[in-house]
Amino acid sequence: MVLGGAPRKETNLGLRSPSMNMDHVTSFWSHWQLAPAITIPLLLCEYLYLRATLSHAEENSPRQRRYFLSGLLTIALVVCTPIGFYSATLFWCHMIQHVTLMMVTGPLLVLGTPTSFRPKNKVFTVVTHPILSWLIYASVMIGVHLPGPHVFIMEHPWIHNYVEVPLYFIVAYFFYFNLLDRKHTNRRITPAFSVISLFLMMVPETLTGFFIYISPNSLYNDMFTLNDQRRGGSIMWSGGMIIDAIWMAFAVHHWLKNEERISAVVDAEIAKSQLEEIE
């Protein structure tokens, strides 16, 4: 079964009314897919990651492995399940996939990345630059949901399957790489800037979902019903805010811990200087 393979005529089943009846619910949950184009690379990535981290277990905590494997699992959950099957034909499924890959998968993969992972590659250094990665992340998030690009992608499923889906979590990985604490000794940004960056990202995320939600007409050439479109907009608008708040709380926690470490160092230096004066 191909990735995102729901036929267009099934798209509106039960979605012109506020709720789906039991037959439609059963039909929805009966559509699963293997999606080898995604699952095979996922399994390979899992194998390489475990081989690398387990061979240096002293440098990589079990918590990091849980984060990374959870990130891979979230990809499978929105690709192999009915969410992935209908992601190109039901807008609310597309939005669940989008929000999960960009706001859950990316951060989890970053938190699971080994602490020793510090590539010297210039391209990686550029794409993970705090400002550039913020702009790329926001551009992808907004751009793929503009009417023109979104209709084009949905009319060409291979772009959604092989470009859009990987792009979501790859771009998210670059964005979150410098924002979430990975015990870096030479961070490119301060913990405070991490919080500010995450807060500012809430603006384009929530506004995109909000304007999709309040639109009185179809934005995408009637590819989706208006109710479906509104569900998708509300998922991005409200769901995105909730997930953003979680990562902001995470970043604030590490900011406070960092301030405590700095205070401890300063206190130790003051105590040392006072002791030297007494002697």
PANU-283131 format. One record per residue (C-alpha): residue number from 1; x, y, z. Coordinates in nm, 4 decimals. Example, Ala and Ser with C-alpha at 12.3 -4.5 7.8 and 13.67 -1.06 7.14 Angstrom:
{n: 1 | u: 1.2300 | v: -0.4500 | w: 0.7800};
{n: 2 | u: 1.3670 | v: -0.1060 | w: 0.7140};
REM end
This chain:
{n: 1 | u: 0.0000 | v: 0.0000 | w: 0.0000};
{n: 2 | u: 0.1377 | v: 0.3366 | w: -0.0947};
{n: 3 | u: 0.2077 | v: 0.6130 | w: 0.1486};
{n: 4 | u: -0.0805 | v: 0.8573 | w: 0.1909};
{n: 5 | u: -0.2909 | v: 0.6503 | w: -0.0459};
{n: 6 | u: -0.6496 | v: 0.7351 | w: 0.0480};
{n: 7 | u: -0.8597 | v: 0.7843 | w: -0.2646};
{n: 8 | u: -0.9972 | v: 1.1343 | w: -0.3073};
{n: 9 | u: -1.3579 | v: 1.0212 | w: -0.3184};
{n: 10 | u: -1.3281 | v: 0.8866 | w: 0.0390};
{n: 11 | u: -1.2136 | v: 1.2187 | w: 0.1700};
{n: 12 | u: -1.5519 | v: 1.3608 | w: 0.2599};
{n: 13 | u: -1.7149 | v: 1.0477 | w: 0.4014};
{n: 14 | u: -1.8946 | v: 1.1508 | w: 0.7149};
{n: 15 | u: -1.7191 | v: 1.4850 | w: 0.7337};
{n: 16 | u: -1.9950 | v: 1.7141 | w: 0.6178};
{n: 17 | u: -2.1635 | v: 1.6620 | w: 0.9528};
{n: 18 | u: -2.0016 | v: 1.7466 | w: 1.2892};
{n: 19 | u: -1.9332 | v: 1.3820 | w: 1.3680};
{n: 20 | u: -1.8650 | v: 1.0528 | w: 1.1942};
{n: 21 | u: -2.0997 | v: 0.7581 | w: 1.2502};
{n: 22 | u: -1.9715 | v: 0.4196 | w: 1.3645};
{n: 23 | u: -1.9378 | v: 0.2820 | w: 1.0098};
{n: 24 | u: -1.7188 | v: 0.5728 | w: 0.9094};
{n: 25 | u: -1.5091 | v: 0.5395 | w: 1.2255};
{n: 26 | u: -1.4598 | v: 0.1685 | w: 1.1581};
{n: 27 | u: -1.3706 | v: 0.2391 | w: 0.7961};
{n: 28 | u: -1.1222 | v: 0.5054 | w: 0.9021};
{n: 29 | u: -0.9350 | v: 0.2813 | w: 1.1474};
{n: 30 | u: -0.9173 | v: -0.0059 | w: 0.9002};
{n: 31 | u: -0.6698 | v: 0.1767 | w: 0.6772};
{n: 32 | u: -0.3097 | v: 0.1135 | w: 0.7769};
{n: 33 | u: 0.0018 | v: 0.1085 | w: 0.5623};
{n: 34 | u: 0.3604 | v: -0.0155 | w: 0.5763};
{n: 35 | u: 0.4997 | v: 0.2877 | w: 0.3918};
{n: 36 | u: 0.8403 | v: 0.1251 | w: 0.3233};
{n: 37 | u: 0.9815 | v: 0.4513 | w: 0.1890};
{n: 38 | u: 0.9638 | v: 0.5821 | w: 0.5460};
{n: 39 | u: 0.9731 | v: 0.2725 | w: 0.7667};
{n: 40 | u: 1.2864 | v: 0.1183 | w: 0.6132};
{n: 41 | u: 1.4970 | v: 0.4335 | w: 0.6725};
{n: 42 | u: 1.3467 | v: 0.4531 | w: 1.0245};
{n: 43 | u: 1.4535 | v: 0.0978 | w: 1.1065};
{n: 44 | u: 1.7994 | v: 0.1623 | w: 0.9639};
{n: 45 | u: 1.8287 | v: 0.4821 | w: 1.1669};
{n: 46 | u: 1.7213 | v: 0.2974 | w: 1.4814};
{n: 47 | u: 1.9792 | v: 0.0232 | w: 1.4211};
{n: 48 | u: 2.2655 | v: 0.2673 | w: 1.3598};
{n: 49 | u: 2.1675 | v: 0.4805 | w: 1.6584};
{n: 50 | u: 2.1497 | v: 0.1878 | w: 1.9002};
{n: 51 | u: 2.4754 | v: 0.0418 | w: 1.7734};
{n: 52 | u: 2.6516 | v: 0.3757 | w: 1.8193};
{n: 53 | u: 2.5049 | v: 0.4649 | w: 2.1579};
{n: 54 | u: 2.5198 | v: 0.1206 | w: 2.3186};
{n: 55 | u: 2.8865 | v: 0.0876 | w: 2.2255};
{n: 56 | u: 2.9495 | v: 0.4111 | w: 2.4180};
{n: 57 | u: 2.6894 | v: 0.3621 | w: 2.6892};
{n: 58 | u: 2.8863 | v: 0.5643 | w: 2.9416};
{n: 59 | u: 2.8462 | v: 0.8757 | w: 2.7237};
{n: 60 | u: 2.4768 | v: 0.8278 | w: 2.6440};
{n: 61 | u: 2.2110 | v: 0.7911 | w: 2.9095};
{n: 62 | u: 1.9087 | v: 0.5592 | w: 2.8832};
{n: 63 | u: 1.6930 | v: 0.8719 | w: 2.8934};
{n: 64 | u: 1.8543 | v: 0.9987 | w: 2.5733};
{n: 65 | u: 1.7852 | v: 0.6678 | w: 2.4026};
{n: 66 | u: 1.4223 | v: 0.6806 | w: 2.5147};
{n: 67 | u: 1.3875 | v: 1.0311 | w: 2.3720};
{n: 68 | u: 1.5356 | v: 0.9343 | w: 2.0353};
{n: 69 | u: 1.3405 | v: 0.6110 | w: 1.9979};
{n: 70 | u: 1.0222 | v: 0.7944 | w: 2.0994};
{n: 71 | u: 1.0932 | v: 1.0431 | w: 1.8230};
{n: 72 | u: 1.1222 | v: 0.7635 | w: 1.5673};
{n: 73 | u: 0.8025 | v: 0.6085 | w: 1.7035};
{n: 74 | u: 0.6089 | v: 0.9318 | w: 1.6528};
{n: 75 | u: 0.7079 | v: 0.9270 | w: 1.2856};
{n: 76 | u: 0.5716 | v: 0.5755 | w: 1.2478};
{n: 77 | u: 0.2523 | v: 0.6704 | w: 1.4321};
{n: 78 | u: 0.1645 | v: 0.9472 | w: 1.1872};
{n: 79 | u: 0.2794 | v: 0.7623 | w: 0.8751};
{n: 80 | u: 0.1755 | v: 0.3968 | w: 0.9138};
{n: 81 | u: -0.1575 | v: 0.4544 | w: 1.0903};
{n: 82 | u: -0.4799 | v: 0.5880 | w: 0.9313};
{n: 83 | u: -0.3500 | v: 0.9369 | w: 1.0134};
{n: 84 | u: -0.0775 | v: 0.8829 | w: 0.7558};
{n: 85 | u: -0.3040 | v: 0.7014 | w: 0.5101};
{n: 86 | u: -0.5476 | v: 0.9931 | w: 0.4997};
{n: 87 | u: -0.2924 | v: 1.2727 | w: 0.5433};
{n: 88 | u: -0.3220 | v: 1.3766 | w: 0.1793};
{n: 89 | u: -0.7014 | v: 1.3654 | w: 0.1668};
{n: 90 | u: -0.8282 | v: 1.4682 | w: 0.5118};
{n: 91 | u: -0.7018 | v: 1.8056 | w: 0.6249};
{n: 92 | u: -0.7291 | v: 1.7304 | w: 0.9968};
{n: 93 | u: -0.5170 | v: 1.4172 | w: 0.9482};
{n: 94 | u: -0.2642 | v: 1.6237 | w: 0.7572};
{n: 95 | u: -0.2479 | v: 1.8719 | w: 1.0437};
{n: 96 | u: -0.2009 | v: 1.6021 | w: 1.3074};
{n: 97 | u: 0.0850 | v: 1.4654 | w: 1.0991};
{n: 98 | u: 0.2303 | v: 1.8133 | w: 1.0486};
{n: 99 | u: 0.2092 | v: 1.9181 | w: 1.4149};
{n: 100 | u: 0.3499 | v: 1.5860 | w: 1.5362};
{n: 101 | u: 0.6487 | v: 1.5805 | w: 1.3017};
{n: 102 | u: 0.7451 | v: 1.9455 | w: 1.3515};
{n: 103 | u: 0.6588 | v: 2.0000 | w: 1.7175};
{n: 104 | u: 0.7061 | v: 1.6556 | w: 1.8739};
{n: 105 | u: 0.9343 | v: 1.4423 | w: 1.6578};
{n: 106 | u: 1.2004 | v: 1.7073 | w: 1.5968};
{n: 107 | u: 1.2483 | v: 1.8029 | w: 1.9641};
{n: 108 | u: 1.2529 | v: 1.4381 | w: 2.0771};
{n: 109 | u: 1.5233 | v: 1.3526 | w: 1.8235};
{n: 110 | u: 1.7287 | v: 1.6485 | w: 1.9453};
{n: 111 | u: 1.6956 | v: 1.5448 | w: 2.3097};
{n: 112 | u: 1.7986 | v: 1.1929 | w: 2.2128};
{n: 113 | u: 2.1028 | v: 1.3023 | w: 2.0149};
{n: 114 | u: 2.4275 | v: 1.1912 | w: 2.1849};
{n: 115 | u: 2.5982 | v: 1.4696 | w: 2.3767};
{n: 116 | u: 2.9184 | v: 1.3996 | w: 2.1854};
{n: 117 | u: 2.7463 | v: 1.4753 | w: 1.8528};
{n: 118 | u: 2.9073 | v: 1.8017 | w: 1.7405};
{n: 119 | u: 2.9520 | v: 1.7893 | w: 1.3637};
{n: 120 | u: 3.2099 | v: 2.0182 | w: 1.2083};
{n: 121 | u: 3.0294 | v: 2.0163 | w: 0.8742};
{n: 122 | u: 2.9839 | v: 2.3747 | w: 0.7521};
{n: 123 | u: 2.6435 | v: 2.3041 | w: 0.6000};
{n: 124 | u: 2.5135 | v: 2.1661 | w: 0.9303};
{n: 125 | u: 2.6587 | v: 2.4657 | w: 1.1126};
{n: 126 | u: 2.4791 | v: 2.7024 | w: 0.8764};
{n: 127 | u: 2.1375 | v: 2.5317 | w: 0.8784};
{n: 128 | u: 2.1400 | v: 2.5085 | w: 1.2589};
{n: 129 | u: 2.2238 | v: 2.8764 | w: 1.3009};
{n: 130 | u: 1.9671 | v: 3.0031 | w: 1.5544};
{n: 131 | u: 1.8288 | v: 3.2811 | w: 1.3351};
{n: 132 | u: 1.8452 | v: 3.1012 | w: 1.0004};
{n: 133 | u: 1.6892 | v: 2.7821 | w: 1.1384};
{n: 134 | u: 1.4094 | v: 2.9916 | w: 1.2940};
{n: 135 | u: 1.3367 | v: 3.1527 | w: 0.9575};
{n: 136 | u: 1.3495 | v: 2.8209 | w: 0.7704};
{n: 137 | u: 1.1187 | v: 2.6549 | w: 1.0240};
{n: 138 | u: 0.8651 | v: 2.9384 | w: 1.0089};
{n: 139 | u: 0.8825 | v: 2.9546 | w: 0.6281};
{n: 140 | u: 0.8173 | v: 2.5823 | w: 0.5868};
{n: 141 | u: 0.5356 | v: 2.5844 | w: 0.8401};
{n: 142 | u: 0.3572 | v: 2.8775 | w: 0.6761};
{n: 143 | u: 0.4569 | v: 2.8096 | w: 0.3156};
{n: 144 | u: 0.3212 | v: 2.4556 | w: 0.2856};
{n: 145 | u: -0.0212 | v: 2.5749 | w: 0.4026};
{n: 146 | u: -0.0579 | v: 2.8645 | w: 0.1629};
{n: 147 | u: -0.3324 | v: 2.7768 | w: -0.0876};
{n: 148 | u: -0.1105 | v: 2.7502 | w: -0.3959};
{n: 149 | u: 0.1709 | v: 2.5340 | w: -0.2546};
{n: 150 | u: -0.0665 | v: 2.3134 | w: -0.0533};
{n: 151 | u: -0.2924 | v: 2.2354 | w: -0.3496};
{n: 152 | u: 0.0125 | v: 2.1605 | w: -0.5649};
{n: 153 | u: 0.1557 | v: 1.9233 | w: -0.3030};
{n: 154 | u: -0.1745 | v: 1.7434 | w: -0.2514};
{n: 155 | u: -0.2170 | v: 1.7007 | w: -0.6277};
{n: 156 | u: 0.1296 | v: 1.5432 | w: -0.6464};
{n: 157 | u: 0.1336 | v: 1.2793 | w: -0.3681};
{n: 158 | u: 0.4966 | v: 1.1880 | w: -0.4282};
{n: 159 | u: 0.5974 | v: 1.5380 | w: -0.3120};
{n: 160 | u: 0.4009 | v: 1.4932 | w: 0.0089};
{n: 161 | u: 0.5337 | v: 1.1415 | w: 0.0649};
{n: 162 | u: 0.9001 | v: 1.1845 | w: -0.0181};
{n: 163 | u: 0.9661 | v: 1.5557 | w: 0.0327};
{n: 164 | u: 0.7142 | v: 1.7144 | w: 0.2675};
{n: 165 | u: 0.7040 | v: 1.4435 | w: 0.5367};
{n: 166 | u: 1.0859 | v: 1.4162 | w: 0.5803};
{n: 167 | u: 1.1188 | v: 1.7941 | w: 0.5472};
{n: 168 | u: 0.8932 | v: 1.8497 | w: 0.8492};
{n: 169 | u: 1.1069 | v: 1.6680 | w: 1.1051};
{n: 170 | u: 1.4440 | v: 1.7517 | w: 0.9448};
{n: 171 | u: 1.3723 | v: 2.1254 | w: 0.9543};
{n: 172 | u: 1.2378 | v: 2.0882 | w: 1.3091};
{n: 173 | u: 1.5581 | v: 1.9084 | w: 1.4132};
{n: 174 | u: 1.7692 | v: 2.1969 | w: 1.2838};
{n: 175 | u: 1.5496 | v: 2.4513 | w: 1.4649};
{n: 176 | u: 1.5456 | v: 2.2778 | w: 1.8025};
{n: 177 | u: 1.9097 | v: 2.1663 | w: 1.7902};
{n: 178 | u: 2.0364 | v: 2.4773 | w: 1.9710};
{n: 179 | u: 1.7263 | v: 2.5441 | w: 2.1790};
{n: 180 | u: 1.6823 | v: 2.2355 | w: 2.3943};
{n: 181 | u: 1.9461 | v: 2.1553 | w: 2.6529};
{n: 182 | u: 2.1786 | v: 1.8723 | w: 2.5487};
{n: 183 | u: 2.4471 | v: 1.9515 | w: 2.8077};
{n: 184 | u: 2.6432 | v: 2.1485 | w: 2.5525};
{n: 185 | u: 2.9506 | v: 2.3142 | w: 2.6973};
{n: 186 | u: 2.9792 | v: 2.5592 | w: 2.4076};
{n: 187 | u: 2.6238 | v: 2.6618 | w: 2.3272};
{n: 188 | u: 2.5672 | v: 2.8962 | w: 2.0350};
{n: 189 | u: 2.2876 | v: 3.0737 | w: 2.2215};
{n: 190 | u: 2.2032 | v: 3.1400 | w: 2.5832};
{n: 191 | u: 1.9222 | v: 2.9515 | w: 2.7616};
{n: 192 | u: 1.7323 | v: 3.2808 | w: 2.7815};
{n: 193 | u: 1.7473 | v: 3.3215 | w: 2.4032};
{n: 194 | u: 1.6146 | v: 2.9664 | w: 2.3665};
{n: 195 | u: 1.3027 | v: 3.0635 | w: 2.5599};
{n: 196 | u: 1.2596 | v: 3.3822 | w: 2.3559};
{n: 197 | u: 1.3015 | v: 3.1951 | w: 2.0270};
{n: 198 | u: 1.0412 | v: 2.9351 | w: 2.1233};
{n: 199 | u: 0.8022 | v: 3.2083 | w: 2.2363};
{n: 200 | u: 0.8387 | v: 3.4011 | w: 1.9099};
{n: 201 | u: 0.7750 | v: 3.0842 | w: 1.7084};
{n: 202 | u: 0.4301 | v: 3.0624 | w: 1.8672};
{n: 203 | u: 0.3260 | v: 3.3672 | w: 1.6636};
{n: 204 | u: 0.3467 | v: 3.2218 | w: 1.3096};
{n: 205 | u: 0.2322 | v: 2.8792 | w: 1.4317};
{n: 206 | u: -0.0847 | v: 2.9972 | w: 1.6006};
{n: 207 | u: -0.1689 | v: 3.2641 | w: 1.3427};
{n: 208 | u: -0.1433 | v: 3.0134 | w: 1.0583};
{n: 209 | u: -0.3856 | v: 2.7786 | w: 1.2323};
{n: 210 | u: -0.6118 | v: 3.0651 | w: 1.3379};
{n: 211 | u: -0.6528 | v: 3.2104 | w: 0.9879};
{n: 212 | u: -0.7195 | v: 2.8646 | w: 0.8439};
{n: 213 | u: -0.9828 | v: 2.8092 | w: 1.1129};
{n: 214 | u: -1.1709 | v: 3.1374 | w: 1.0627};
{n: 215 | u: -1.1709 | v: 3.1254 | w: 0.6827};
{n: 216 | u: -1.5363 | v: 3.1360 | w: 0.5663};
{n: 217 | u: -1.4565 | v: 2.9524 | w: 0.2438};
{n: 218 | u: -1.2379 | v: 2.6682 | w: 0.1243};
{n: 219 | u: -0.8769 | v: 2.7784 | w: 0.0922};
{n: 220 | u: -0.7754 | v: 2.4796 | w: -0.1162};
{n: 221 | u: -1.0071 | v: 2.4623 | w: -0.4198};
{n: 222 | u: -1.2668 | v: 2.2550 | w: -0.2318};
{n: 223 | u: -1.0208 | v: 1.9692 | w: -0.1800};
{n: 224 | u: -1.1534 | v: 1.9459 | w: 0.1776};
{n: 225 | u: -1.4895 | v: 2.0237 | w: 0.3333};
{n: 226 | u: -1.5128 | v: 2.3437 | w: 0.5341};
{n: 227 | u: -1.5618 | v: 2.1474 | w: 0.8576};
{n: 228 | u: -1.2523 | v: 1.9425 | w: 0.7786};
{n: 229 | u: -1.0543 | v: 2.2584 | w: 0.7080};
{n: 230 | u: -1.1659 | v: 2.4123 | w: 1.0366};
{n: 231 | u: -1.0723 | v: 2.1002 | w: 1.2306};
{n: 232 | u: -0.7258 | v: 2.1153 | w: 1.0805};
{n: 233 | u: -0.6893 | v: 2.4840 | w: 1.1604};
{n: 234 | u: -0.7989 | v: 2.4310 | w: 1.5204};
{n: 235 | u: -0.5496 | v: 2.1448 | w: 1.5628};
{n: 236 | u: -0.2638 | v: 2.3664 | w: 1.4509};
{n: 237 | u: -0.3891 | v: 2.6687 | w: 1.6434};
{n: 238 | u: -0.4730 | v: 2.5150 | w: 1.9803};
{n: 239 | u: -0.2626 | v: 2.1994 | w: 1.9637};
{n: 240 | u: 0.0423 | v: 2.3946 | w: 1.8548};
{n: 241 | u: 0.0061 | v: 2.6369 | w: 2.1462};
{n: 242 | u: -0.0170 | v: 2.3531 | w: 2.3994};
{n: 243 | u: 0.2895 | v: 2.1736 | w: 2.2631};
{n: 244 | u: 0.4846 | v: 2.4997 | w: 2.2393};
{n: 245 | u: 0.4027 | v: 2.5731 | w: 2.6031};
{n: 246 | u: 0.5471 | v: 2.2347 | w: 2.7034};
{n: 247 | u: 0.8776 | v: 2.2962 | w: 2.5247};
{n: 248 | u: 0.8929 | v: 2.6504 | w: 2.6613};
{n: 249 | u: 0.8497 | v: 2.5136 | w: 3.0142};
{n: 250 | u: 1.1274 | v: 2.2653 | w: 2.9390};
{n: 251 | u: 1.3552 | v: 2.5469 | w: 2.8191};
{n: 252 | u: 1.2696 | v: 2.7677 | w: 3.1186};
{n: 253 | u: 1.3544 | v: 2.4791 | w: 3.3522};
{n: 254 | u: 1.7005 | v: 2.4459 | w: 3.1991};
{n: 255 | u: 1.7431 | v: 2.8237 | w: 3.2003};
{n: 256 | u: 1.6817 | v: 2.8299 | w: 3.5752};
{n: 257 | u: 1.9165 | v: 2.5356 | w: 3.6270};
{n: 258 | u: 2.1820 | v: 2.7182 | w: 3.4273};
{n: 259 | u: 2.1392 | v: 3.0289 | w: 3.6432};
{n: 260 | u: 2.1770 | v: 2.8125 | w: 3.9537};
{n: 261 | u: 2.5027 | v: 2.6693 | w: 3.8184};
{n: 262 | u: 2.6332 | v: 3.0172 | w: 3.7424};
{n: 263 | u: 2.5363 | v: 3.1379 | w: 4.0906};
{n: 264 | u: 2.7113 | v: 2.8396 | w: 4.2470};
{n: 265 | u: 3.0302 | v: 2.9167 | w: 4.0533};
{n: 266 | u: 3.0171 | v: 3.2851 | w: 4.1517};
{n: 267 | u: 2.9540 | v: 3.1974 | w: 4.5175};
{n: 268 | u: 3.2463 | v: 2.9568 | w: 4.5131};
{n: 269 | u: 3.4761 | v: 3.2232 | w: 4.3676};
{n: 270 | u: 3.3634 | v: 3.4780 | w: 4.6282};
{n: 271 | u: 3.4164 | v: 3.2288 | w: 4.9087};
{n: 272 | u: 3.7603 | v: 3.1445 | w: 4.7726};
{n: 273 | u: 3.8639 | v: 3.5107 | w: 4.7509};
{n: 274 | u: 3.7394 | v: 3.5785 | w: 5.1048};
{n: 275 | u: 3.9330 | v: 3.2797 | w: 5.2335};
{n: 276 | u: 4.2480 | v: 3.4052 | w: 5.0627};
{n: 277 | u: 4.2022 | v: 3.7490 | w: 5.2226};
{n: 278 | u: 4.1692 | v: 3.5929 | w: 5.5687};
{n: 279 | u: 4.4842 | v: 3.3909 | w: 5.5176};
REM end
